[in-house]
Amino acid sequence: MKEEFVKGDRVEVCSKLDGFFGSYFEAKVLSKIPHKSFYKVKYKNLVTEGEDPLPLIEIISADEIRPMPPKLSQPSTFRRHERVDAFDLDAWWFGEIIGQKGDTFSVYFPTTGDVCEYPLERLRRHLDLVNGRWVSSGARQQ
């Protein structure tokens, strides 16, 4: 069952564009499109092109939208192989910790095959939305 969103809900929108597949952009619901499974959203970090950029507004299919994950306390570190989301290019990307040098973490991204370095403050624990509930990746594997 898909969750229904209302005006003002903060959500994340999954991109299906080449080069951004699997990334999640923060947005706010402006309205539900009547009699259809679409929402009008305004992005937090994406803007229109041109001289005076404005927040980007788009019509999004209900299957591309999810509630914001709960705010968890920021961990002081991550373990090797721990699943994380990294904030990069204005979106959250799913990855896995593969190393650490000082306060910088190496993250492998399975969707692109890339490895990038991030400071702790640009990482969050990865959660999966399962049957409308957020669960940690470790709990889901059990």
LINURNOR-V801465 format. One record per residue. N is the residue number from 1. RES is the residue in three letters. SS is DSSP state (a for helix, b for strand, c for the rest). PSI is psi in whole degrees, -180 to 180 (999 if undefined). OMEGA is omega in whole degrees, -180 to 180 (999 if undefined). Layout:
BEGIN
n:N res:RES ss:SS psi:PSI omega:OMEGA
n:N res:RES ss:SS psi:PSI omega:OMEGA
END
This chain:
BEGIN
n:1 res:MET ss:c psi:128 omega:180
n:2 res:LYS ss:c psi:144 omega:177
n:3 res:GLU ss:c psi:143 omega:175
n:4 res:GLU ss:c psi:137 omega:179
n:5 res:PHE ss:c psi:152 omega:179
n:6 res:VAL ss:c psi:164 omega:-180
n:7 res:LYS ss:c psi:131 omega:178
n:8 res:GLY ss:c psi:-16 omega:179
n:9 res:ASP ss:c psi:135 omega:173
n:10 res:ARG ss:b psi:132 omega:-174
n:11 res:VAL ss:b psi:174 omega:169
n:12 res:GLU ss:b psi:139 omega:-179
n:13 res:VAL ss:b psi:127 omega:180
n:14 res:CYS ss:b psi:126 omega:178
n:15 res:SER ss:c psi:139 omega:175
n:16 res:LYS ss:c psi:11 omega:179
n:17 res:LEU ss:c psi:147 omega:176
n:18 res:ASP ss:c psi:136 omega:179
n:19 res:GLY ss:c psi:-15 omega:180
n:20 res:PHE ss:c psi:6 omega:-176
n:21 res:PHE ss:c psi:130 omega:178
n:22 res:GLY ss:c psi:-2 omega:177
n:23 res:SER ss:c psi:155 omega:-179
n:24 res:TYR ss:b psi:126 omega:180
n:25 res:PHE ss:b psi:135 omega:178
n:26 res:GLU ss:b psi:140 omega:-179
n:27 res:ALA ss:b psi:171 omega:175
n:28 res:LYS ss:b psi:137 omega:179
n:29 res:VAL ss:b psi:126 omega:175
n:30 res:LEU ss:b psi:-36 omega:178
n:31 res:SER ss:b psi:161 omega:170
n:32 res:LYS ss:b psi:138 omega:179
n:33 res:ILE ss:c psi:119 omega:-176
n:34 res:PRO ss:c psi:138 omega:174
n:35 res:HIS ss:c psi:16 omega:179
n:36 res:LYS ss:c psi:165 omega:179
n:37 res:SER ss:c psi:56 omega:-180
n:38 res:PHE ss:b psi:155 omega:178
n:39 res:TYR ss:b psi:148 omega:170
n:40 res:LYS ss:b psi:125 omega:-178
n:41 res:VAL ss:b psi:155 omega:174
n:42 res:LYS ss:b psi:123 omega:-177
n:43 res:TYR ss:b psi:148 omega:177
n:44 res:LYS ss:b psi:-42 omega:-172
n:45 res:ASN ss:b psi:-11 omega:180
n:46 res:LEU ss:b psi:139 omega:-178
n:47 res:VAL ss:b psi:162 omega:177
n:48 res:THR ss:c psi:160 omega:177
n:49 res:GLU ss:c psi:160 omega:177
n:50 res:GLY ss:c psi:-177 omega:-177
n:51 res:GLU ss:c psi:-42 omega:-179
n:52 res:ASP ss:c psi:80 omega:-176
n:53 res:PRO ss:c psi:140 omega:177
n:54 res:LEU ss:c psi:159 omega:176
n:55 res:PRO ss:b psi:135 omega:-179
n:56 res:LEU ss:b psi:134 omega:176
n:57 res:ILE ss:b psi:132 omega:-179
n:58 res:GLU ss:b psi:160 omega:170
n:59 res:ILE ss:b psi:125 omega:-173
n:60 res:ILE ss:b psi:138 omega:175
n:61 res:SER ss:b psi:145 omega:-179
n:62 res:ALA ss:a psi:-28 omega:-180
n:63 res:ASP ss:a psi:-2 omega:178
n:64 res:GLU ss:a psi:9 omega:-173
n:65 res:ILE ss:b psi:143 omega:177
n:66 res:ARG ss:b psi:160 omega:176
n:67 res:PRO ss:b psi:159 omega:175
n:68 res:MET ss:c psi:138 omega:175
n:69 res:PRO ss:c psi:153 omega:179
n:70 res:PRO ss:c psi:148 omega:176
n:71 res:LYS ss:c psi:119 omega:176
n:72 res:LEU ss:c psi:156 omega:176
n:73 res:SER ss:c psi:139 omega:-179
n:74 res:GLN ss:c psi:123 omega:178
n:75 res:PRO ss:c psi:156 omega:178
n:76 res:SER ss:c psi:-14 omega:177
n:77 res:THR ss:c psi:173 omega:174
n:78 res:PHE ss:c psi:150 omega:178
n:79 res:ARG ss:c psi:157 omega:175
n:80 res:ARG ss:c psi:138 omega:-179
n:81 res:HIS ss:c psi:3 omega:177
n:82 res:GLU ss:c psi:139 omega:179
n:83 res:ARG ss:b psi:134 omega:-177
n:84 res:VAL ss:b psi:167 omega:166
n:85 res:ASP ss:b psi:133 omega:179
n:86 res:ALA ss:b psi:135 omega:179
n:87 res:PHE ss:b psi:116 omega:-178
n:88 res:ASP ss:b psi:145 omega:179
n:89 res:LEU ss:c psi:42 omega:176
n:90 res:ASP ss:c psi:16 omega:-178
n:91 res:ALA ss:b psi:166 omega:173
n:92 res:TRP ss:b psi:130 omega:-178
n:93 res:TRP ss:b psi:135 omega:179
n:94 res:PHE ss:b psi:134 omega:178
n:95 res:GLY ss:b psi:-174 omega:-179
n:96 res:GLU ss:b psi:135 omega:178
n:97 res:ILE ss:b psi:127 omega:177
n:98 res:ILE ss:b psi:-4 omega:178
n:99 res:GLY ss:b psi:171 omega:179
n:100 res:GLN ss:b psi:136 omega:173
n:101 res:LYS ss:b psi:106 omega:-177
n:102 res:GLY ss:c psi:-124 omega:-179
n:103 res:ASP ss:c psi:12 omega:-178
n:104 res:THR ss:b psi:136 omega:-177
n:105 res:PHE ss:b psi:138 omega:175
n:106 res:SER ss:b psi:128 omega:-178
n:107 res:VAL ss:b psi:129 omega:175
n:108 res:TYR ss:b psi:132 omega:-179
n:109 res:PHE ss:b psi:109 omega:-176
n:110 res:PRO ss:c psi:-26 omega:-179
n:111 res:THR ss:c psi:-26 omega:-178
n:112 res:THR ss:c psi:-18 omega:-175
n:113 res:GLY ss:c psi:5 omega:-178
n:114 res:ASP ss:b psi:156 omega:170
n:115 res:VAL ss:b psi:128 omega:180
n:116 res:CYS ss:b psi:160 omega:-179
n:117 res:GLU ss:b psi:138 omega:-179
n:118 res:TYR ss:b psi:143 omega:170
n:119 res:PRO ss:b psi:159 omega:-177
n:120 res:LEU ss:a psi:-40 omega:-175
n:121 res:GLU ss:a psi:-10 omega:177
n:122 res:ARG ss:a psi:14 omega:179
n:123 res:LEU ss:b psi:151 omega:172
n:124 res:ARG ss:b psi:157 omega:176
n:125 res:ARG ss:b psi:139 omega:177
n:126 res:HIS ss:c psi:132 omega:175
n:127 res:LEU ss:b psi:147 omega:176
n:128 res:ASP ss:b psi:141 omega:176
n:129 res:LEU ss:b psi:110 omega:-176
n:130 res:VAL ss:b psi:117 omega:-179
n:131 res:ASN ss:c psi:42 omega:177
n:132 res:GLY ss:c psi:4 omega:180
n:133 res:ARG ss:b psi:141 omega:176
n:134 res:TRP ss:b psi:128 omega:178
n:135 res:VAL ss:b psi:150 omega:178
n:136 res:SER ss:b psi:151 omega:-179
n:137 res:SER ss:a psi:-38 omega:180
n:138 res:GLY ss:a psi:-41 omega:180
n:139 res:ALA ss:a psi:-34 omega:-178
n:140 res:ARG ss:a psi:-30 omega:-177
n:141 res:GLN ss:a psi:-18 omega:-176
n:142 res:GLN ss:c psi:999 omega:999
END
